[in-house]
Amino acid sequence: MLTANRLVLSGTVCKTPIRKTSPSGIPHCQFVLEHRSQQQEAGFNRQAWCRMPIVVSGPQSQALTHSITVGSNLKVTGFISSHQGRNGLK
């Protein structure tokens, strides 16, 4: 069974971070990171661009994210996960 799920992405925060605390008391910071770069694919240069929603969770998240604002340049490391709420919306 393959279980690798790791992502490293650098970019610029393009939406105002939202800081919340879950009902169980876990702090979360959500923001959108915009990435732009030039990558090699099949021997050719290619422009790569994406906007990735980022969630930072846990007791350490407040210290790590307190100074993040729109325009902050960051490098994030984590895993990819999809979330679906009770109402079926992502």
Phi and psi restraints in degrees (range 20) as a CNS / XPLOR table:
assign (resid 1 and name C) (resid 2 and name N)
       (resid 2 and name CA) (resid 2 and name C) 1.0 -85.0 20.0 2
assign (resid 2 and name N) (resid 2 and name CA)
       (resid 2 and name C) (resid 3 and name N) 1.0 132.3 20.0 2
assign (resid 2 and name C) (resid 3 and name N)
       (resid 3 and name CA) (resid 3 and name C) 1.0 -130.7 20.0 2
assign (resid 3 and name N) (resid 3 and name CA)
       (resid 3 and name C) (resid 4 and name N) 1.0 7.4 20.0 2
assign (resid 3 and name C) (resid 4 and name N)
       (resid 4 and name CA) (resid 4 and name C) 1.0 -65.3 20.0 2
assign (resid 4 and name N) (resid 4 and name CA)
       (resid 4 and name C) (resid 5 and name N) 1.0 132.2 20.0 2
assign (resid 4 and name C) (resid 5 and name N)
       (resid 5 and name CA) (resid 5 and name C) 1.0 -156.5 20.0 2
assign (resid 5 and name N) (resid 5 and name CA)
       (resid 5 and name C) (resid 6 and name N) 1.0 88.1 20.0 2
assign (resid 5 and name C) (resid 6 and name N)
       (resid 6 and name CA) (resid 6 and name C) 1.0 -139.9 20.0 2
assign (resid 6 and name N) (resid 6 and name CA)
       (resid 6 and name C) (resid 7 and name N) 1.0 137.4 20.0 2
assign (resid 6 and name C) (resid 7 and name N)
       (resid 7 and name CA) (resid 7 and name C) 1.0 -136.8 20.0 2
assign (resid 7 and name N) (resid 7 and name CA)
       (resid 7 and name C) (resid 8 and name N) 1.0 135.3 20.0 2
assign (resid 7 and name C) (resid 8 and name N)
       (resid 8 and name CA) (resid 8 and name C) 1.0 -124.6 20.0 2
assign (resid 8 and name N) (resid 8 and name CA)
       (resid 8 and name C) (resid 9 and name N) 1.0 125.0 20.0 2
assign (resid 8 and name C) (resid 9 and name N)
       (resid 9 and name CA) (resid 9 and name C) 1.0 -142.3 20.0 2
assign (resid 9 and name N) (resid 9 and name CA)
       (resid 9 and name C) (resid 10 and name N) 1.0 133.7 20.0 2
assign (resid 9 and name C) (resid 10 and name N)
       (resid 10 and name CA) (resid 10 and name C) 1.0 -111.3 20.0 2
assign (resid 10 and name N) (resid 10 and name CA)
       (resid 10 and name C) (resid 11 and name N) 1.0 153.0 20.0 2
assign (resid 10 and name C) (resid 11 and name N)
       (resid 11 and name CA) (resid 11 and name C) 1.0 174.1 20.0 2
assign (resid 11 and name N) (resid 11 and name CA)
       (resid 11 and name C) (resid 12 and name N) 1.0 -164.4 20.0 2
assign (resid 11 and name C) (resid 12 and name N)
       (resid 12 and name CA) (resid 12 and name C) 1.0 -118.9 20.0 2
assign (resid 12 and name N) (resid 12 and name CA)
       (resid 12 and name C) (resid 13 and name N) 1.0 134.0 20.0 2
assign (resid 12 and name C) (resid 13 and name N)
       (resid 13 and name CA) (resid 13 and name C) 1.0 -66.7 20.0 2
assign (resid 13 and name N) (resid 13 and name CA)
       (resid 13 and name C) (resid 14 and name N) 1.0 123.3 20.0 2
assign (resid 13 and name C) (resid 14 and name N)
       (resid 14 and name CA) (resid 14 and name C) 1.0 -115.5 20.0 2
assign (resid 14 and name N) (resid 14 and name CA)
       (resid 14 and name C) (resid 15 and name N) 1.0 -3.3 20.0 2
assign (resid 14 and name C) (resid 15 and name N)
       (resid 15 and name CA) (resid 15 and name C) 1.0 -135.3 20.0 2
assign (resid 15 and name N) (resid 15 and name CA)
       (resid 15 and name C) (resid 16 and name N) 1.0 144.8 20.0 2
assign (resid 15 and name C) (resid 16 and name N)
       (resid 16 and name CA) (resid 16 and name C) 1.0 -56.4 20.0 2
assign (resid 16 and name N) (resid 16 and name CA)
       (resid 16 and name C) (resid 17 and name N) 1.0 127.9 20.0 2
assign (resid 16 and name C) (resid 17 and name N)
       (resid 17 and name CA) (resid 17 and name C) 1.0 -61.2 20.0 2
assign (resid 17 and name N) (resid 17 and name CA)
       (resid 17 and name C) (resid 18 and name N) 1.0 141.7 20.0 2
assign (resid 17 and name C) (resid 18 and name N)
       (resid 18 and name CA) (resid 18 and name C) 1.0 -111.1 20.0 2
assign (resid 18 and name N) (resid 18 and name CA)
       (resid 18 and name C) (resid 19 and name N) 1.0 122.3 20.0 2
assign (resid 18 and name C) (resid 19 and name N)
       (resid 19 and name CA) (resid 19 and name C) 1.0 -108.0 20.0 2
assign (resid 19 and name N) (resid 19 and name CA)
       (resid 19 and name C) (resid 20 and name N) 1.0 126.8 20.0 2
assign (resid 19 and name C) (resid 20 and name N)
       (resid 20 and name CA) (resid 20 and name C) 1.0 -138.6 20.0 2
assign (resid 20 and name N) (resid 20 and name CA)
       (resid 20 and name C) (resid 21 and name N) 1.0 161.5 20.0 2
assign (resid 20 and name C) (resid 21 and name N)
       (resid 21 and name CA) (resid 21 and name C) 1.0 -121.7 20.0 2
assign (resid 21 and name N) (resid 21 and name CA)
       (resid 21 and name C) (resid 22 and name N) 1.0 129.3 20.0 2
assign (resid 21 and name C) (resid 22 and name N)
       (resid 22 and name CA) (resid 22 and name C) 1.0 -69.8 20.0 2
assign (resid 22 and name N) (resid 22 and name CA)
       (resid 22 and name C) (resid 23 and name N) 1.0 163.7 20.0 2
assign (resid 22 and name C) (resid 23 and name N)
       (resid 23 and name CA) (resid 23 and name C) 1.0 -56.5 20.0 2
assign (resid 23 and name N) (resid 23 and name CA)
       (resid 23 and name C) (resid 24 and name N) 1.0 -25.8 20.0 2
assign (resid 23 and name C) (resid 24 and name N)
       (resid 24 and name CA) (resid 24 and name C) 1.0 -87.3 20.0 2
assign (resid 24 and name N) (resid 24 and name CA)
       (resid 24 and name C) (resid 25 and name N) 1.0 3.8 20.0 2
assign (resid 24 and name C) (resid 25 and name N)
       (resid 25 and name CA) (resid 25 and name C) 1.0 90.6 20.0 2
assign (resid 25 and name N) (resid 25 and name CA)
       (resid 25 and name C) (resid 26 and name N) 1.0 9.8 20.0 2
assign (resid 25 and name C) (resid 26 and name N)
       (resid 26 and name CA) (resid 26 and name C) 1.0 -89.2 20.0 2
assign (resid 26 and name N) (resid 26 and name CA)
       (resid 26 and name C) (resid 27 and name N) 1.0 123.2 20.0 2
assign (resid 26 and name C) (resid 27 and name N)
       (resid 27 and name CA) (resid 27 and name C) 1.0 -76.2 20.0 2
assign (resid 27 and name N) (resid 27 and name CA)
       (resid 27 and name C) (resid 28 and name N) 1.0 143.8 20.0 2
assign (resid 27 and name C) (resid 28 and name N)
       (resid 28 and name CA) (resid 28 and name C) 1.0 -134.5 20.0 2
assign (resid 28 and name N) (resid 28 and name CA)
       (resid 28 and name C) (resid 29 and name N) 1.0 147.0 20.0 2
assign (resid 28 and name C) (resid 29 and name N)
       (resid 29 and name CA) (resid 29 and name C) 1.0 -128.9 20.0 2
assign (resid 29 and name N) (resid 29 and name CA)
       (resid 29 and name C) (resid 30 and name N) 1.0 123.8 20.0 2
assign (resid 29 and name C) (resid 30 and name N)
       (resid 30 and name CA) (resid 30 and name C) 1.0 -116.9 20.0 2
assign (resid 30 and name N) (resid 30 and name CA)
       (resid 30 and name C) (resid 31 and name N) 1.0 136.4 20.0 2
assign (resid 30 and name C) (resid 31 and name N)
       (resid 31 and name CA) (resid 31 and name C) 1.0 -156.7 20.0 2
assign (resid 31 and name N) (resid 31 and name CA)
       (resid 31 and name C) (resid 32 and name N) 1.0 172.6 20.0 2
assign (resid 31 and name C) (resid 32 and name N)
       (resid 32 and name CA) (resid 32 and name C) 1.0 -114.2 20.0 2
assign (resid 32 and name N) (resid 32 and name CA)
       (resid 32 and name C) (resid 33 and name N) 1.0 129.5 20.0 2
assign (resid 32 and name C) (resid 33 and name N)
       (resid 33 and name CA) (resid 33 and name C) 1.0 -106.3 20.0 2
assign (resid 33 and name N) (resid 33 and name CA)
       (resid 33 and name C) (resid 34 and name N) 1.0 126.0 20.0 2
assign (resid 33 and name C) (resid 34 and name N)
       (resid 34 and name CA) (resid 34 and name C) 1.0 -101.3 20.0 2
assign (resid 34 and name N) (resid 34 and name CA)
       (resid 34 and name C) (resid 35 and name N) 1.0 126.7 20.0 2
assign (resid 34 and name C) (resid 35 and name N)
       (resid 35 and name CA) (resid 35 and name C) 1.0 -113.8 20.0 2
assign (resid 35 and name N) (resid 35 and name CA)
       (resid 35 and name C) (resid 36 and name N) 1.0 134.7 20.0 2
assign (resid 35 and name C) (resid 36 and name N)
       (resid 36 and name CA) (resid 36 and name C) 1.0 -137.8 20.0 2
assign (resid 36 and name N) (resid 36 and name CA)
       (resid 36 and name C) (resid 37 and name N) 1.0 130.2 20.0 2
assign (resid 36 and name C) (resid 37 and name N)
       (resid 37 and name CA) (resid 37 and name C) 1.0 -159.2 20.0 2
assign (resid 37 and name N) (resid 37 and name CA)
       (resid 37 and name C) (resid 38 and name N) 1.0 174.5 20.0 2
assign (resid 37 and name C) (resid 38 and name N)
       (resid 38 and name CA) (resid 38 and name C) 1.0 -114.5 20.0 2
assign (resid 38 and name N) (resid 38 and name CA)
       (resid 38 and name C) (resid 39 and name N) 1.0 126.6 20.0 2
assign (resid 38 and name C) (resid 39 and name N)
       (resid 39 and name CA) (resid 39 and name C) 1.0 -122.6 20.0 2
assign (resid 39 and name N) (resid 39 and name CA)
       (resid 39 and name C) (resid 40 and name N) 1.0 155.8 20.0 2
assign (resid 39 and name C) (resid 40 and name N)
       (resid 40 and name CA) (resid 40 and name C) 1.0 -91.8 20.0 2
assign (resid 40 and name N) (resid 40 and name CA)
       (resid 40 and name C) (resid 41 and name N) 1.0 129.6 20.0 2
assign (resid 40 and name C) (resid 41 and name N)
       (resid 41 and name CA) (resid 41 and name C) 1.0 -139.8 20.0 2
assign (resid 41 and name N) (resid 41 and name CA)
       (resid 41 and name C) (resid 42 and name N) 1.0 121.7 20.0 2
assign (resid 41 and name C) (resid 42 and name N)
       (resid 42 and name CA) (resid 42 and name C) 1.0 52.8 20.0 2
assign (resid 42 and name N) (resid 42 and name CA)
       (resid 42 and name C) (resid 43 and name N) 1.0 37.2 20.0 2
assign (resid 42 and name C) (resid 43 and name N)
       (resid 43 and name CA) (resid 43 and name C) 1.0 81.9 20.0 2
assign (resid 43 and name N) (resid 43 and name CA)
       (resid 43 and name C) (resid 44 and name N) 1.0 3.6 20.0 2
assign (resid 43 and name C) (resid 44 and name N)
       (resid 44 and name CA) (resid 44 and name C) 1.0 -118.7 20.0 2
assign (resid 44 and name N) (resid 44 and name CA)
       (resid 44 and name C) (resid 45 and name N) 1.0 149.0 20.0 2
assign (resid 44 and name C) (resid 45 and name N)
       (resid 45 and name CA) (resid 45 and name C) 1.0 -76.7 20.0 2
assign (resid 45 and name N) (resid 45 and name CA)
       (resid 45 and name C) (resid 46 and name N) 1.0 138.9 20.0 2
assign (resid 45 and name C) (resid 46 and name N)
       (resid 46 and name CA) (resid 46 and name C) 1.0 -137.5 20.0 2
assign (resid 46 and name N) (resid 46 and name CA)
       (resid 46 and name C) (resid 47 and name N) 1.0 136.9 20.0 2
assign (resid 46 and name C) (resid 47 and name N)
       (resid 47 and name CA) (resid 47 and name C) 1.0 -77.6 20.0 2
assign (resid 47 and name N) (resid 47 and name CA)
       (resid 47 and name C) (resid 48 and name N) 1.0 128.6 20.0 2
assign (resid 47 and name C) (resid 48 and name N)
       (resid 48 and name CA) (resid 48 and name C) 1.0 -113.4 20.0 2
assign (resid 48 and name N) (resid 48 and name CA)
       (resid 48 and name C) (resid 49 and name N) 1.0 135.8 20.0 2
assign (resid 48 and name C) (resid 49 and name N)
       (resid 49 and name CA) (resid 49 and name C) 1.0 -149.8 20.0 2
assign (resid 49 and name N) (resid 49 and name CA)
       (resid 49 and name C) (resid 50 and name N) 1.0 136.9 20.0 2
assign (resid 49 and name C) (resid 50 and name N)
       (resid 50 and name CA) (resid 50 and name C) 1.0 -159.6 20.0 2
assign (resid 50 and name N) (resid 50 and name CA)
       (resid 50 and name C) (resid 51 and name N) 1.0 160.2 20.0 2
assign (resid 50 and name C) (resid 51 and name N)
       (resid 51 and name CA) (resid 51 and name C) 1.0 -119.8 20.0 2
assign (resid 51 and name N) (resid 51 and name CA)
       (resid 51 and name C) (resid 52 and name N) 1.0 123.8 20.0 2
assign (resid 51 and name C) (resid 52 and name N)
       (resid 52 and name CA) (resid 52 and name C) 1.0 -119.7 20.0 2
assign (resid 52 and name N) (resid 52 and name CA)
       (resid 52 and name C) (resid 53 and name N) 1.0 124.7 20.0 2
assign (resid 52 and name C) (resid 53 and name N)
       (resid 53 and name CA) (resid 53 and name C) 1.0 -70.8 20.0 2
assign (resid 53 and name N) (resid 53 and name CA)
       (resid 53 and name C) (resid 54 and name N) 1.0 133.9 20.0 2
assign (resid 53 and name C) (resid 54 and name N)
       (resid 54 and name CA) (resid 54 and name C) 1.0 -119.9 20.0 2
assign (resid 54 and name N) (resid 54 and name CA)
       (resid 54 and name C) (resid 55 and name N) 1.0 138.3 20.0 2
assign (resid 54 and name C) (resid 55 and name N)
       (resid 55 and name CA) (resid 55 and name C) 1.0 -127.7 20.0 2
assign (resid 55 and name N) (resid 55 and name CA)
       (resid 55 and name C) (resid 56 and name N) 1.0 124.2 20.0 2
assign (resid 55 and name C) (resid 56 and name N)
       (resid 56 and name CA) (resid 56 and name C) 1.0 -110.6 20.0 2
assign (resid 56 and name N) (resid 56 and name CA)
       (resid 56 and name C) (resid 57 and name N) 1.0 123.5 20.0 2
assign (resid 56 and name C) (resid 57 and name N)
       (resid 57 and name CA) (resid 57 and name C) 1.0 -128.1 20.0 2
assign (resid 57 and name N) (resid 57 and name CA)
       (resid 57 and name C) (resid 58 and name N) 1.0 156.2 20.0 2
assign (resid 57 and name C) (resid 58 and name N)
       (resid 58 and name CA) (resid 58 and name C) 1.0 112.6 20.0 2
assign (resid 58 and name N) (resid 58 and name CA)
       (resid 58 and name C) (resid 59 and name N) 1.0 169.8 20.0 2
assign (resid 58 and name C) (resid 59 and name N)
       (resid 59 and name CA) (resid 59 and name C) 1.0 -58.4 20.0 2
assign (resid 59 and name N) (resid 59 and name CA)
       (resid 59 and name C) (resid 60 and name N) 1.0 -32.6 20.0 2
assign (resid 59 and name C) (resid 60 and name N)
       (resid 60 and name CA) (resid 60 and name C) 1.0 -79.3 20.0 2
assign (resid 60 and name N) (resid 60 and name CA)
       (resid 60 and name C) (resid 61 and name N) 1.0 -12.1 20.0 2
assign (resid 60 and name C) (resid 61 and name N)
       (resid 61 and name CA) (resid 61 and name C) 1.0 -62.5 20.0 2
assign (resid 61 and name N) (resid 61 and name CA)
       (resid 61 and name C) (resid 62 and name N) 1.0 -34.6 20.0 2
assign (resid 61 and name C) (resid 62 and name N)
       (resid 62 and name CA) (resid 62 and name C) 1.0 -64.4 20.0 2
assign (resid 62 and name N) (resid 62 and name CA)
       (resid 62 and name C) (resid 63 and name N) 1.0 -43.2 20.0 2
assign (resid 62 and name C) (resid 63 and name N)
       (resid 63 and name CA) (resid 63 and name C) 1.0 -67.1 20.0 2
assign (resid 63 and name N) (resid 63 and name CA)
       (resid 63 and name C) (resid 64 and name N) 1.0 -35.5 20.0 2
assign (resid 63 and name C) (resid 64 and name N)
       (resid 64 and name CA) (resid 64 and name C) 1.0 -75.3 20.0 2
assign (resid 64 and name N) (resid 64 and name CA)
       (resid 64 and name C) (resid 65 and name N) 1.0 -29.2 20.0 2
assign (resid 64 and name C) (resid 65 and name N)
       (resid 65 and name CA) (resid 65 and name C) 1.0 -113.7 20.0 2
assign (resid 65 and name N) (resid 65 and name CA)
       (resid 65 and name C) (resid 66 and name N) 1.0 -0.6 20.0 2
assign (resid 65 and name C) (resid 66 and name N)
       (resid 66 and name CA) (resid 66 and name C) 1.0 -60.6 20.0 2
assign (resid 66 and name N) (resid 66 and name CA)
       (resid 66 and name C) (resid 67 and name N) 1.0 -27.0 20.0 2
assign (resid 66 and name C) (resid 67 and name N)
       (resid 67 and name CA) (resid 67 and name C) 1.0 -102.2 20.0 2
assign (resid 67 and name N) (resid 67 and name CA)
       (resid 67 and name C) (resid 68 and name N) 1.0 5.3 20.0 2
assign (resid 67 and name C) (resid 68 and name N)
       (resid 68 and name CA) (resid 68 and name C) 1.0 -74.8 20.0 2
assign (resid 68 and name N) (resid 68 and name CA)
       (resid 68 and name C) (resid 69 and name N) 1.0 128.8 20.0 2
assign (resid 68 and name C) (resid 69 and name N)
       (resid 69 and name CA) (resid 69 and name C) 1.0 -137.4 20.0 2
assign (resid 69 and name N) (resid 69 and name CA)
       (resid 69 and name C) (resid 70 and name N) 1.0 171.3 20.0 2
assign (resid 69 and name C) (resid 70 and name N)
       (resid 70 and name CA) (resid 70 and name C) 1.0 -57.8 20.0 2
assign (resid 70 and name N) (resid 70 and name CA)
       (resid 70 and name C) (resid 71 and name N) 1.0 131.6 20.0 2
assign (resid 70 and name C) (resid 71 and name N)
       (resid 71 and name CA) (resid 71 and name C) 1.0 99.0 20.0 2
assign (resid 71 and name N) (resid 71 and name CA)
       (resid 71 and name C) (resid 72 and name N) 1.0 -12.7 20.0 2
assign (resid 71 and name C) (resid 72 and name N)
       (resid 72 and name CA) (resid 72 and name C) 1.0 -64.0 20.0 2
assign (resid 72 and name N) (resid 72 and name CA)
       (resid 72 and name C) (resid 73 and name N) 1.0 135.6 20.0 2
assign (resid 72 and name C) (resid 73 and name N)
       (resid 73 and name CA) (resid 73 and name C) 1.0 -95.7 20.0 2
assign (resid 73 and name N) (resid 73 and name CA)
       (resid 73 and name C) (resid 74 and name N) 1.0 125.1 20.0 2
assign (resid 73 and name C) (resid 74 and name N)
       (resid 74 and name CA) (resid 74 and name C) 1.0 -133.9 20.0 2
assign (resid 74 and name N) (resid 74 and name CA)
       (resid 74 and name C) (resid 75 and name N) 1.0 159.1 20.0 2
assign (resid 74 and name C) (resid 75 and name N)
       (resid 75 and name CA) (resid 75 and name C) 1.0 -123.9 20.0 2
assign (resid 75 and name N) (resid 75 and name CA)
       (resid 75 and name C) (resid 76 and name N) 1.0 119.4 20.0 2
assign (resid 75 and name C) (resid 76 and name N)
       (resid 76 and name CA) (resid 76 and name C) 1.0 -111.8 20.0 2
assign (resid 76 and name N) (resid 76 and name CA)
       (resid 76 and name C) (resid 77 and name N) 1.0 148.0 20.0 2
assign (resid 76 and name C) (resid 77 and name N)
       (resid 77 and name CA) (resid 77 and name C) 1.0 -130.5 20.0 2
assign (resid 77 and name N) (resid 77 and name CA)
       (resid 77 and name C) (resid 78 and name N) 1.0 133.7 20.0 2
assign (resid 77 and name C) (resid 78 and name N)
       (resid 78 and name CA) (resid 78 and name C) 1.0 -179.3 20.0 2
assign (resid 78 and name N) (resid 78 and name CA)
       (resid 78 and name C) (resid 79 and name N) 1.0 -148.9 20.0 2
assign (resid 78 and name C) (resid 79 and name N)
       (resid 79 and name CA) (resid 79 and name C) 1.0 -131.8 20.0 2
assign (resid 79 and name N) (resid 79 and name CA)
       (resid 79 and name C) (resid 80 and name N) 1.0 162.0 20.0 2
assign (resid 79 and name C) (resid 80 and name N)
       (resid 80 and name CA) (resid 80 and name C) 1.0 -95.1 20.0 2
assign (resid 80 and name N) (resid 80 and name CA)
       (resid 80 and name C) (resid 81 and name N) 1.0 133.5 20.0 2
assign (resid 80 and name C) (resid 81 and name N)
       (resid 81 and name CA) (resid 81 and name C) 1.0 -148.6 20.0 2
assign (resid 81 and name N) (resid 81 and name CA)
       (resid 81 and name C) (resid 82 and name N) 1.0 145.7 20.0 2
assign (resid 81 and name C) (resid 82 and name N)
       (resid 82 and name CA) (resid 82 and name C) 1.0 -108.0 20.0 2
assign (resid 82 and name N) (resid 82 and name CA)
       (resid 82 and name C) (resid 83 and name N) 1.0 139.7 20.0 2
assign (resid 82 and name C) (resid 83 and name N)
       (resid 83 and name CA) (resid 83 and name C) 1.0 -120.5 20.0 2
assign (resid 83 and name N) (resid 83 and name CA)
       (resid 83 and name C) (resid 84 and name N) 1.0 137.6 20.0 2
assign (resid 83 and name C) (resid 84 and name N)
       (resid 84 and name CA) (resid 84 and name C) 1.0 -128.9 20.0 2
assign (resid 84 and name N) (resid 84 and name CA)
       (resid 84 and name C) (resid 85 and name N) 1.0 124.6 20.0 2
assign (resid 84 and name C) (resid 85 and name N)
       (resid 85 and name CA) (resid 85 and name C) 1.0 -74.6 20.0 2
assign (resid 85 and name N) (resid 85 and name CA)
       (resid 85 and name C) (resid 86 and name N) 1.0 174.9 20.0 2
assign (resid 85 and name C) (resid 86 and name N)
       (resid 86 and name CA) (resid 86 and name C) 1.0 -60.2 20.0 2
assign (resid 86 and name N) (resid 86 and name CA)
       (resid 86 and name C) (resid 87 and name N) 1.0 -31.1 20.0 2
assign (resid 86 and name C) (resid 87 and name N)
       (resid 87 and name CA) (resid 87 and name C) 1.0 -83.4 20.0 2
assign (resid 87 and name N) (resid 87 and name CA)
       (resid 87 and name C) (resid 88 and name N) 1.0 2.7 20.0 2
assign (resid 87 and name C) (resid 88 and name N)
       (resid 88 and name CA) (resid 88 and name C) 1.0 88.8 20.0 2
assign (resid 88 and name N) (resid 88 and name CA)
       (resid 88 and name C) (resid 89 and name N) 1.0 -2.8 20.0 2
assign (resid 88 and name C) (resid 89 and name N)
       (resid 89 and name CA) (resid 89 and name C) 1.0 -86.6 20.0 2
assign (resid 89 and name N) (resid 89 and name CA)
       (resid 89 and name C) (resid 90 and name N) 1.0 148.2 20.0 2
